[in-house]
Amino acid sequence: MVPRVARAHTNMQLPRRDRKLLAELEMSEYIDHLKKQGYANNTIRLNFTAIQNFLKYKGHQLSSKWVGNFPPAVSSKKNDKHRWTLEQMKEFVDKAPNYRLKAIILAMFQSGMAINELCNLDYGDIERELKEGKLPVMLDVVREKTGTRYQTFLGADAVKYLQLYLETRSDLEPGSPLFTKWNSDVRITPAAIQFQFREMAEKLNYIDFGDGEYNPARSHSMRSAFRSRLTGRMDPDLIEFLMGHTISGTRAPYINLPDEELRELYAQFEHQLSIESTSQKVNAGLDRQSSDIDEKYRKRVEDLETTLRTQASQLSQLSELNSRLSYEVGELREERKGEIMGLGEEAQETLMEFVSLLKQPEIRDKFLAFLQDLTREAE
């Protein structure tokens, strides 16, 4: 039985109390028919959505709210997404064969972006903040599915591998695709990313492929992991905002923070999405490194000043000692002159002259020969 969608949506000619939602009634009959044929709940829901979209195109509304036998969705194990731990995410990144793929994995995991948004990113979307060294890096994104504009962030891990990847690229312009196909300047596609994710996931023993139809480690598992790891920690509305979801009701106006406050909020929870480091640690490390350099320079100057003062003091002491010793030697020399053999002043001068003559080799030799002759005669 096929629903007669050409009928009027309601029988408007009847009094209000007697009016019935004819399209919903016929949809209910159609659902009963599909159930009797043995169709699964998810298949029935898929059929309903197709008919609903067709009627919407024709200007009619069909709501499941008024279909009493509308079946609930049934989760299929073959469509499960892997529930990532940080250790597993690190191993998955380590398995990536190049910086580009490492950056792609971490960009989706740390930002919560869908794969289409990631593929649509240009270098100009991150150029300014990368050059300014800001962490985490803010992304201004338009969600392709809904046209919603929102902000999210790349944490320190994603930025690290993104910078390493971009160093392999040349001629980057603001309009250049942020991620390209391998060895090409053509923008990467979702299909190319999903293919590589599956190749990597097949090498991991903790990924359960079930019947093999779906890859549990596909890109949407990264988006799901973003939400799961922040749930119960970050404000739920902020999580929805960072994922590009529409926030309904009166709560929406409150998610309108200045960029730097939003950046700070993200950084407070970034450790839940980090496998190596966080923006707070990197920023603190840079500040500490600069402070350490200043402290080392100051300490070295102080040490040099202390050394110079010590050396100047020692030099002054040595100069004073030298003057004192020179004076004492002079005094001693004068005293010793009068003590030589008890001689008078004239005799002392004669002796000093004689000693000076003996310093001449010829006179010294003759004097020694003379002494030897005197010794033989005395014998």
Buried (B, 14 or more C-beta within 10 A) or exposed (E): EEBEBEEEBBEEEEEEEEEEBBBBBBBBEBBEBBBEEEBEBBEBBEBBEEBBEEBEEEEBEBEBEBBEEBBEEEEEEEEBBBEBEBEBBBBBBEBBEBBBBBBBBBBBBBBBBBBEBBBBBBBEBBBEBBEEEBBBBBBEBEBBEEEBEBBBBBBBBBBBBBEBBBEEBEEBEEEBBBBBEEEEEEBBBBEBBBEBBBEBBEEBEBBEBEEEEBBBBBBBBBBBBBBBBBEEEBBEBBBBBBBBBEBEEEEEEEBEBEEEEBBBBBBEBBBBBBBBBBBBBBBEEEEEEEEEEEEEEEEEEEEEEEEEEEEEEEEEEEEEEEEEEEEEEEEEEEEEEEEEEEBEEEEBEEEEEEEEEEEEEEEEEEBEEEEEEEEEEEE
